[in-house]
Amino acid sequence: MNDQPRRRPAKPHRRPQKDPVRFLAFEVLRAVDERDAYANLVLPPLLKKARAKGGFDHRDAALATELVYGTLRRQGTYDAIVAACIDRPLREVDPPVLDVLNMGVHQLLGTRIPTHAAVSASVELARVVLGEGRAKFVNAVLRKVSADDLDGWIAKVAPSYEDDAEDHLAVVHSHPRWVVSALWDALGGGRAGIEDLLDADNERPEVTLVARPGRSTTDELTGELGADNALPGRWSPYAVRMAEGGEPGALTAVREGRAGVQDEGSQLVAAALAAAPLEGPDARWLDGCAGPGGKAALLAALAAGRGAALLAAEKQPHRARLVERALAGNPGPYQVITADGTRPPWRPGGFDRVLMDVPCSGLGALRRRPEARWRRRPEDLEGFAPLQRGLLREALKAVRVGGVVGYATCSPHLAETRVVVEDVLKGRGGAPVEAEWIDARPLLPGVPALGDGPDVQLWPHLHGTDAMYLALLRRTA
C-alpha cells in the first residue's frame, strides 16, 4: 500500500487572452513613451486598422480612446498613487509596467468599470505584454489601489494647499509643478482661476470644424452633421462644434478641403489679423510659419474673398506638403513654399498682412496633447526664445510700412508671449523695430474676458478654446 500523499494534478497552462481594446491602448502609450509620438497622431490609424479587421465597434473605440487620454492626462496623479503602493522608487519601475499600472489605476479611479473587471483585465494585459511574474506585481499593486477612491488617494498623496500650494495643485490636477507655476503667473489671480484652468486642461475637448468662407458654410456643415450633433461656434462665425463627436473626415466638405478641423482659438487668430484696419493696398498676405496649414487655409479663403494672394511658407518639407494639401482647391491665388522664416527668400516690405504663428512649448493645447505636459521642460523655453524673436523681427521686416503683423503662439507662457513682443519692439537682442501695438480685442467681437489689452490671451476655462495668444502690430517706419 502506498502511503505517499497523492499530488493534485497541475492546473493546465492557460494562454493569456489578448484584449484588443486594452492592447491597442497599451500600444499607443508605448509609442508616446518610446518614440515621443503624439497620441492624437498614433491612435486614429490604429483604430481604423482595428475596425477594418472587424469585431471592433464604436464602443471599443471609445473605450480605447478613454484609456489612452485618461491615462495620459492623469499620469502625474496616478504616478503618485502607484508610488505610495510600492516598496521601491517609482523610477525603478520599468516604463511598460508603469503604463499597464497607470492604465489600470485609471480604470479603477477614473471610470465606471467595476473593480474586479478593472483589476482582472489589467492583470490579463500584463500577462500578454509583460509576462506572468510582472503580472503578479501588477495584481498586487492594483489591489492596494482599489482599497480607496480617487478623493481618498489624493488626500493621502498630495501635500496640503496651505503647506505647498503649487505641489498640491500639481498632484491634484496632474500637471508638472513648473507648468502649474507658469500658468498661474500668466493667468494671475487666486486659487479658483488656476484650478479652473487646470481642470479644463483635463477635459476632453470638443471637435470643432471651420467652414472656409467662399468654399463652405456653417449651414452646410450643420445640415450634414444633423441637428443633434451640430452646435454653433461660441465665437467664430466660421465654427461648428460636434456635440456628439464622430469622424469629421467623413463629411463631404472636409473630404474636399472646403472645411476642416480647427479649434476656435486658431480661427479667431486668423480672422482677427484679416479684420485689422489697414490703409492703402491689401493685396499680398504672408503666413510665415504655415504648417500644418489650418490657419493658412482660413487666411487663403479670406484673402480670396478680397482678391488678395497668400504666400504660405513652412520650413519643414513634410509640413509644407500638409499646407499644400490644406490649401488645394482654394479659389484665390496662393503659393506654398519651403522656406525658413528667419532667413526669408522674400524681399522686405512686400506684404500687407503677415501672420507669424511661431513654434512654441504647446502649453496652450494640453487638452489635445496631454503628453506634452510631461515631455516639456523649463529649459525648452530657452531654446524657443531666439527663434520666436527672430521670426517676429523678420515678420516686421516683411510687412510694408502701415501693414499689420500678427504674432501668435499656442502657449500662455509669458516668456513666449508678451515678453517676446516687448523684447523685439525695444530692441533687446537686436536692432529696435519701429512698430506700434494694435488693440486686438475689438477684432474678436463678442469674446469676453480678454483682459486689459492690447494683446489677447484666450483660455480653455474662460473661452472653451486652446490657450492661444495674439499680438497685433503695425509697422510705423
C-alpha positions as CSV (number, residue, x, y, z in Angstrom):
1,M,0.0,0.0,0.0
2,N,1.4,3.4,-1.0
3,D,1.3,5.9,1.9
4,Q,2.7,8.8,-0.1
5,P,0.2,11.7,-0.3
6,R,-1.4,12.0,-3.6
7,R,-0.5,15.1,-5.6
8,R,-3.1,17.2,-7.0
9,P,-2.9,17.3,-10.8
10,A,-1.3,20.5,-12.1
11,K,-3.6,23.1,-13.4
12,P,-3.5,23.2,-17.2
13,H,-1.5,26.1,-18.6
14,R,-3.8,28.8,-19.8
15,R,-2.6,31.1,-22.5
16,P,-3.2,34.7,-21.7
17,Q,-6.2,36.2,-23.5
18,K,-5.4,39.3,-25.6
19,D,-8.0,42.0,-25.1
20,P,-7.8,44.0,-28.3
21,V,-9.1,47.3,-26.8
22,R,-6.6,47.4,-23.9
23,F,-3.8,46.0,-26.1
24,L,-4.4,48.8,-28.6
25,A,-4.4,51.4,-25.8
26,F,-1.1,50.0,-24.4
27,E,0.4,50.2,-27.9
28,V,-0.4,53.9,-28.1
29,L,1.1,54.6,-24.6
30,R,4.3,52.8,-25.5
31,A,4.6,54.8,-28.8
32,V,4.2,58.0,-26.8
33,D,6.9,57.0,-24.3
34,E,9.4,55.3,-26.6
35,R,9.1,57.4,-29.8
36,D,7.9,60.7,-28.3
37,A,4.9,60.3,-30.5
38,Y,1.7,62.2,-30.0
39,A,-1.4,60.1,-29.1
40,N,-3.6,62.1,-31.4
41,L,-1.5,61.0,-34.4
42,V,-0.9,57.4,-33.3
43,L,-4.4,56.4,-32.1
44,P,-6.6,57.2,-35.2
45,P,-4.8,54.9,-37.7
46,L,-4.7,52.1,-35.1
47,L,-8.4,52.5,-34.5
48,K,-9.0,52.5,-38.3
49,K,-7.0,49.3,-38.7
50,A,-8.8,47.6,-35.8
51,R,-12.2,48.5,-37.3
52,A,-11.1,47.1,-40.7
53,K,-10.3,43.8,-39.2
54,G,-13.8,43.5,-37.8
55,G,-15.1,42.9,-34.3
56,F,-14.1,46.3,-33.1
57,D,-17.1,48.7,-32.8
58,H,-17.6,52.3,-31.8
59,R,-17.9,51.3,-28.1
60,D,-14.5,49.6,-28.3
61,A,-13.0,52.7,-30.0
62,A,-14.5,54.9,-27.3
63,L,-13.0,52.8,-24.5
64,A,-9.6,52.7,-26.1
65,T,-9.7,56.5,-26.6
66,E,-10.7,57.0,-22.9
67,L,-8.0,54.6,-21.7
68,V,-5.3,56.4,-23.7
69,Y,-6.2,60.0,-23.0
70,G,-7.4,59.5,-19.4
71,T,-4.1,57.7,-18.5
72,L,-2.0,60.4,-20.1
73,R,-4.0,63.3,-18.6
74,R,-3.9,61.9,-15.0
75,Q,-0.4,60.4,-15.2
76,G,1.0,62.7,-12.5
77,T,-1.7,61.8,-10.1
78,Y,-1.6,58.1,-10.9
79,D,2.2,58.1,-10.6
80,A,1.9,59.5,-7.0
81,I,-0.7,56.8,-6.1
82,V,1.4,54.0,-7.5
83,A,4.5,55.3,-5.7
84,A,2.5,55.0,-2.4
85,C,1.7,51.4,-3.2
86,I,5.2,50.0,-3.9
87,D,8.3,49.5,-1.9
88,R,10.8,50.9,-4.4
89,P,11.3,54.3,-6.1
90,L,8.9,54.9,-9.0
91,R,11.9,55.5,-11.4
92,E,12.9,51.8,-10.8
93,V,9.6,50.5,-12.3
94,D,10.1,49.7,-16.0
95,P,8.1,52.1,-18.2
96,P,5.9,49.3,-19.8
97,V,5.0,48.1,-16.4
98,L,4.1,51.6,-15.3
99,D,1.9,52.1,-18.4
100,V,-0.1,48.9,-17.5
101,L,-0.3,50.1,-13.9
102,N,-1.5,53.6,-14.7
103,M,-4.0,52.4,-17.2
104,G,-5.3,50.0,-14.5
105,V,-5.4,52.8,-12.0
106,H,-7.4,54.9,-14.5
107,Q,-9.9,52.2,-14.9
108,L,-10.2,51.9,-11.1
109,L,-10.3,55.6,-10.2
110,G,-11.3,57.4,-13.3
111,T,-14.0,55.3,-15.0
112,R,-17.1,53.3,-14.0
113,I,-15.6,50.0,-14.8
114,P,-16.2,47.6,-11.9
115,T,-13.3,47.0,-9.6
116,H,-13.0,43.2,-10.3
117,A,-13.1,43.8,-14.1
118,A,-10.6,46.6,-14.0
119,V,-8.1,44.5,-12.0
120,S,-8.6,41.3,-13.9
121,A,-8.4,43.0,-17.3
122,S,-5.2,44.8,-16.3
123,V,-3.6,41.6,-15.0
124,E,-4.5,39.8,-18.1
125,L,-3.0,42.5,-20.2
126,A,0.2,42.3,-18.1
127,R,0.4,38.6,-18.8
128,V,0.2,39.2,-22.5
129,V,2.7,42.1,-22.7
130,L,4.9,41.7,-19.6
131,G,4.8,38.0,-18.6
132,E,3.5,36.1,-15.6
133,G,6.0,37.5,-13.0
134,R,5.2,41.1,-13.7
135,A,1.5,40.3,-13.9
136,K,1.6,39.3,-10.2
137,F,3.2,42.6,-9.4
138,V,0.5,44.5,-11.3
139,N,-2.1,42.5,-9.5
140,A,-0.7,43.2,-6.0
141,V,-0.4,47.0,-6.7
142,L,-3.9,47.4,-8.2
143,R,-5.5,45.5,-5.3
144,K,-3.9,48.1,-3.0
145,V,-5.1,50.9,-5.2
146,S,-8.7,49.5,-5.2
147,A,-8.9,49.9,-1.4
148,D,-9.8,53.6,-1.8
149,D,-11.4,56.0,-4.3
150,L,-9.7,58.9,-6.1
151,D,-10.5,61.5,-3.5
152,G,-9.3,59.3,-0.7
153,W,-6.0,58.7,-2.5
154,I,-5.4,62.4,-3.3
155,A,-5.9,63.1,0.4
156,K,-3.1,60.7,1.2
157,V,-0.6,61.6,-1.5
158,A,-1.0,65.3,-2.1
159,P,0.5,67.9,0.2
160,S,-2.0,70.4,1.7
161,Y,-2.6,73.6,-0.2
162,E,-1.5,75.6,2.8
163,D,1.8,73.8,3.1
164,D,2.7,73.8,-0.7
165,A,0.1,75.3,-3.0
166,E,1.9,74.6,-6.3
167,D,2.8,71.0,-5.4
168,H,-0.8,70.4,-4.1
169,L,-2.2,71.6,-7.4
170,A,0.4,69.6,-9.4
171,V,-0.7,66.3,-7.8
172,V,-4.4,67.0,-7.6
173,H,-4.7,68.3,-11.2
174,S,-1.9,66.2,-12.7
175,H,0.4,68.8,-14.1
176,P,4.2,69.2,-13.6
177,R,4.9,71.7,-10.8
178,W,6.8,74.1,-13.2
179,V,3.8,74.1,-15.6
180,V,1.4,75.0,-12.7
181,S,3.7,77.8,-11.7
182,A,4.0,79.2,-15.3
183,L,0.3,79.0,-15.9
184,W,-0.5,80.7,-12.6
185,D,1.9,83.5,-13.4
186,A,0.3,84.0,-16.9
187,L,-3.2,83.8,-15.5
188,G,-2.8,85.9,-12.4
189,G,-5.5,85.9,-9.7
190,G,-6.1,83.5,-6.9
191,R,-6.8,79.8,-6.4
192,A,-10.1,79.5,-8.1
193,G,-8.9,80.6,-11.5
194,I,-5.8,78.3,-11.7
195,E,-7.9,75.4,-10.5
196,D,-10.5,76.0,-13.2
197,L,-7.7,76.2,-15.8
198,L,-6.1,73.0,-14.7
199,D,-9.4,71.3,-14.6
200,A,-10.1,72.5,-18.2
201,D,-6.8,71.1,-19.3
202,N,-8.0,67.6,-18.2
203,E,-11.3,67.8,-20.0
204,R,-11.8,66.2,-23.4
205,P,-12.1,69.0,-26.0
206,E,-14.9,69.2,-28.4
207,V,-14.2,68.6,-32.1
208,T,-14.6,72.0,-33.8
209,L,-15.0,72.5,-37.6
210,V,-14.2,75.5,-39.7
211,A,-16.3,76.3,-42.8
212,R,-13.8,78.1,-45.0
213,P,-15.5,81.2,-46.4
214,G,-16.4,81.2,-50.0
215,R,-15.9,77.4,-50.1
216,S,-18.3,76.1,-47.5
217,T,-20.8,77.4,-44.9
218,T,-21.8,76.6,-41.4
219,D,-25.2,75.7,-42.6
220,E,-23.8,73.1,-44.9
221,L,-21.8,71.5,-42.1
222,T,-24.8,71.7,-39.8
223,G,-27.0,70.0,-42.3
224,E,-24.6,67.2,-42.9
225,L,-24.0,66.6,-39.2
226,G,-27.6,66.8,-38.3
227,A,-29.3,68.9,-35.6
228,D,-28.4,66.6,-32.8
229,N,-24.7,66.7,-33.5
230,A,-24.2,70.3,-34.6
231,L,-23.7,73.3,-32.3
232,P,-22.8,76.8,-33.4
233,G,-19.4,78.1,-32.6
234,R,-19.1,80.1,-29.5
235,W,-17.2,83.0,-31.0
236,S,-16.0,82.3,-34.6
237,P,-18.6,82.9,-37.4
238,Y,-17.0,80.0,-39.3
239,A,-17.2,77.4,-36.5
240,V,-19.4,74.4,-36.0
241,R,-19.0,72.2,-32.9
242,M,-19.6,68.5,-33.0
243,A,-21.8,67.9,-29.9
244,E,-21.6,64.1,-30.1
245,G,-18.2,63.7,-31.7
246,G,-17.8,61.4,-34.6
247,E,-15.5,61.2,-37.6
248,P,-15.1,64.7,-39.2
249,G,-13.3,63.2,-42.2
250,A,-16.5,61.5,-43.2
251,L,-18.1,64.9,-44.0
252,T,-18.1,65.8,-47.7
253,A,-16.9,69.4,-47.2
254,V,-13.9,68.1,-45.0
255,R,-13.0,65.4,-47.5
256,E,-13.0,68.0,-50.3
257,G,-10.9,70.5,-48.3
258,R,-13.7,73.2,-48.2
259,A,-13.9,72.8,-44.4
260,G,-11.5,71.4,-41.8
261,V,-11.0,70.6,-38.2
262,Q,-9.7,73.7,-36.3
263,D,-10.0,75.0,-32.8
264,E,-11.9,78.2,-32.4
265,G,-8.9,79.9,-30.9
266,S,-6.9,79.4,-34.1
267,Q,-9.9,80.6,-36.2
268,L,-10.1,83.8,-34.2
269,V,-6.3,84.5,-34.6
270,A,-6.6,84.3,-38.4
271,A,-9.9,86.2,-38.5
272,A,-8.5,89.0,-36.3
273,L,-5.5,89.5,-38.5
274,A,-7.7,89.7,-41.6
275,A,-10.0,92.2,-39.9
276,A,-7.3,94.6,-38.6
277,P,-7.8,98.0,-40.1
278,L,-5.4,98.8,-43.0
279,E,-4.8,101.9,-45.1
280,G,-3.6,101.5,-48.6
281,P,-3.1,98.3,-50.6
282,D,-4.3,95.0,-49.2
283,A,-3.2,92.6,-51.9
284,R,-0.4,90.4,-50.5
285,W,-0.6,88.3,-47.4
286,L,2.0,86.0,-45.8
287,D,1.8,83.1,-43.4
288,G,5.4,82.7,-42.3
289,C,5.1,79.5,-40.2
290,A,2.2,77.9,-42.1
291,G,2.4,74.2,-41.1
292,P,0.4,72.2,-40.8
293,G,-2.0,74.5,-42.7
294,G,-5.1,75.2,-40.7
295,K,-4.7,79.0,-40.3
296,A,-3.2,79.2,-43.8
297,A,-6.3,77.6,-45.3
298,L,-8.6,80.1,-43.5
299,L,-6.4,83.0,-44.4
300,A,-6.3,81.9,-48.0
301,A,-10.1,81.8,-48.1
302,L,-10.4,85.2,-46.5
303,A,-7.8,86.6,-48.9
304,A,-9.5,85.2,-51.9
305,G,-12.7,87.0,-50.9
306,R,-10.9,90.3,-51.3
307,G,-8.8,89.4,-54.3
308,A,-5.6,89.1,-52.3
309,A,-2.9,86.5,-52.7
310,L,-1.4,84.4,-49.9
311,L,2.1,83.1,-49.7
312,A,2.4,80.3,-47.2
313,A,5.9,79.4,-46.1
314,E,7.0,76.4,-44.0
315,K,10.5,75.3,-43.1
316,Q,9.9,71.6,-42.8
317,P,9.2,69.9,-46.2
318,H,6.8,67.3,-44.8
319,R,4.8,70.1,-43.1
320,A,4.9,72.2,-46.3
321,R,3.2,69.2,-48.0
322,L,0.5,69.3,-45.4
323,V,0.0,73.0,-46.2
324,E,-0.3,72.3,-49.9
325,R,-3.0,69.7,-49.1
326,A,-4.9,72.1,-46.9
327,L,-4.9,74.9,-49.5
328,A,-5.7,72.7,-52.5
329,G,-8.7,74.0,-54.4
330,N,-8.6,77.5,-52.9
331,P,-10.2,79.7,-55.5
332,G,-7.9,82.7,-55.0
333,P,-4.2,83.0,-55.9
334,Y,-1.8,81.3,-53.4
335,Q,1.6,79.8,-53.3
336,V,3.2,77.3,-50.9
337,I,7.0,77.3,-50.5
338,T,9.5,75.6,-48.3
339,A,11.4,78.4,-46.6
340,D,12.9,79.4,-43.2
341,G,11.1,82.5,-41.9
342,T,14.3,83.6,-40.1
343,R,16.2,83.7,-43.4
344,P,13.4,84.5,-45.8
345,P,13.6,84.5,-49.6
346,W,11.1,87.3,-50.0
347,R,12.0,90.9,-50.2
348,P,11.5,93.3,-47.3
349,G,8.3,95.4,-47.1
350,G,6.5,93.2,-49.7
351,F,3.4,92.2,-47.7
352,D,0.3,94.0,-46.4
353,R,-0.6,91.4,-43.7
354,V,1.7,88.8,-42.1
355,L,0.9,86.1,-39.7
356,M,3.7,84.5,-37.7
357,D,2.4,81.6,-35.6
358,V,5.7,80.6,-34.1
359,P,6.9,77.3,-32.8
360,C,6.4,77.1,-29.0
361,S,6.1,74.8,-26.0
362,G,2.4,74.0,-26.8
363,L,1.3,74.6,-23.2
364,G,-1.9,76.1,-24.6
365,A,-3.0,72.8,-26.1
366,L,-2.7,70.4,-23.2
367,R,-6.3,69.3,-23.6
368,R,-5.4,67.9,-27.0
369,R,-1.9,66.8,-26.4
370,P,-1.8,65.9,-22.7
371,E,1.5,64.1,-23.1
372,A,3.2,67.4,-23.9
373,R,3.0,68.4,-20.2
374,W,5.2,65.5,-19.2
375,R,7.5,65.9,-22.2
376,R,8.3,69.6,-22.0
377,R,11.0,71.0,-19.6
378,P,11.5,74.6,-18.4
379,E,14.8,74.7,-20.4
380,D,12.9,74.1,-23.6
381,L,11.6,77.7,-23.4
382,E,15.2,79.0,-23.7
383,G,15.6,77.0,-26.9
384,F,12.4,78.5,-28.4
385,A,13.2,82.1,-27.4
386,P,15.8,83.1,-30.1
387,L,13.7,81.5,-32.8
388,Q,10.5,83.3,-31.7
389,R,12.2,86.7,-31.6
390,G,13.9,86.1,-34.9
391,L,10.7,85.2,-36.6
392,L,8.9,88.2,-35.2
393,R,11.7,90.5,-36.4
394,E,11.6,89.1,-39.9
395,A,7.8,89.4,-39.9
396,L,8.0,93.1,-39.1
397,K,10.6,93.5,-41.9
398,A,8.5,91.6,-44.4
399,V,5.5,93.9,-43.9
400,R,5.2,97.3,-45.6
401,V,5.0,100.5,-43.6
402,G,1.4,100.7,-42.4
403,G,1.0,96.9,-42.7
404,V,0.0,94.6,-39.9
405,V,1.7,91.7,-38.3
406,G,0.1,89.0,-36.1
407,Y,2.3,87.3,-33.7
408,A,0.7,84.1,-32.3
409,T,1.5,81.2,-30.1
410,C,-0.4,78.2,-28.7
411,S,1.1,79.0,-25.3
412,P,0.1,81.3,-22.5
413,H,3.6,81.3,-21.0
414,L,4.8,84.9,-20.6
415,A,8.2,84.1,-21.8
416,E,6.7,83.0,-25.2
417,T,4.1,85.8,-25.5
418,R,4.2,89.4,-24.3
419,V,7.9,89.2,-23.3
420,V,8.9,88.2,-26.8
421,V,6.9,91.1,-28.4
422,E,8.3,93.7,-25.9
423,D,11.8,92.5,-26.4
424,V,11.6,92.8,-30.2
425,L,9.9,96.3,-30.0
426,K,12.5,97.5,-27.6
427,G,15.5,96.1,-29.5
428,R,16.6,93.6,-26.9
429,G,18.9,91.2,-28.6
430,G,18.7,93.0,-31.9
431,A,18.0,96.3,-33.6
432,P,14.8,98.0,-32.4
433,V,11.8,97.7,-34.7
434,E,9.6,100.7,-35.5
435,A,6.1,99.3,-34.8
436,E,3.1,100.0,-32.6
437,W,0.6,97.9,-30.8
438,I,-2.9,97.5,-32.3
439,D,-5.6,96.7,-29.7
440,A,-6.7,93.2,-30.8
441,R,-9.7,93.0,-28.5
442,P,-12.2,94.8,-30.8
443,L,-11.3,92.4,-33.6
444,L,-12.6,89.4,-31.6
445,P,-16.2,90.7,-31.3
446,G,-18.4,89.1,-28.6
447,V,-15.5,87.3,-26.9
448,P,-15.5,88.2,-23.2
449,A,-12.7,88.3,-20.6
450,L,-10.0,89.5,-22.9
451,G,-8.1,91.4,-20.2
452,D,-6.6,94.9,-20.5
453,G,-5.1,94.5,-24.0
454,P,-3.7,95.5,-26.4
455,D,-2.8,91.8,-26.9
456,V,-5.2,88.9,-26.3
457,Q,-4.8,85.7,-24.4
458,L,-7.5,83.0,-24.8
459,W,-8.1,80.4,-22.1
460,P,-9.7,76.9,-22.1
461,H,-11.7,77.5,-18.9
462,L,-12.9,81.0,-20.0
463,H,-13.4,80.6,-23.7
464,G,-13.5,76.9,-24.4
465,T,-10.6,77.3,-26.8
466,D,-6.9,76.4,-26.7
467,A,-4.8,79.0,-24.9
468,M,-3.9,80.9,-28.0
469,Y,-2.1,84.3,-27.7
470,L,-2.3,87.1,-30.3
471,A,-0.4,90.4,-30.6
472,L,-1.2,92.7,-33.5
473,L,1.5,95.2,-34.5
474,R,1.5,97.9,-37.2
475,R,4.9,98.8,-38.8
476,T,5.4,102.6,-38.5
477,A,8.7,103.1,-40.3
